[in-house]
Amino acid sequence: MQALLPARCSSAEARLRFYASQFSLVEVDSSYYAMPAPPSCGPNARRPASP
């Protein structure tokens, strides 16, 4: 069975960057108890950078 992710993708950010390098769209299935504050959304909107 072939691994879906390379061994170097050990953190959540590394996995997200890998997925973004392979696919044009990445959906993040994330639950919030309330809408996140705008300062919390900024870093997520800027990640990951296109390769």
C-alpha positions in Angstrom: 0.0 0.0 0.0 1.4 3.4 -1.0 1.4 6.2 1.6 -0.7 9.2 0.9 1.7 11.6 2.5 5.5 11.8 2.4 7.2 11.1 5.7 8.3 14.7 6.0 4.7 15.8 6.5 4.6 15.3 10.2 2.8 18.5 11.2 -0.6 19.8 10.3 0.9 22.8 8.5 3.2 20.5 6.5 0.3 18.3 5.5 -1.7 21.4 4.4 1.2 22.7 2.4 1.7 19.3 0.7 -2.1 19.0 -0.1 -2.0 22.6 -1.5 0.9 21.7 -3.7 -1.0 18.8 -5.2 -4.5 20.2 -5.5 -5.9 23.5 -6.7 -8.5 23.5 -3.9 -8.0 22.4 -0.3 -11.1 22.1 2.0 -10.4 22.4 5.7 -12.9 20.5 7.8 -12.7 22.5 11.0 -15.3 23.1 13.7 -15.7 26.4 15.5 -18.0 27.0 18.5 -18.3 30.6 17.2 -17.1 32.6 14.3 -13.4 33.2 14.7 -12.1 36.7 15.3 -10.7 38.4 12.2 -7.1 38.4 13.5 -7.4 34.6 13.8 -8.5 34.3 10.1 -5.7 36.4 8.6 -2.9 33.8 9.0 -5.2 31.0 7.7 -6.1 33.1 4.6 -2.5 33.6 3.8 -1.5 29.9 4.2 -0.3 28.0 2.3 1.7 29.9 -0.3 1.5 28.6 -3.8 4.7 26.7 -4.8 
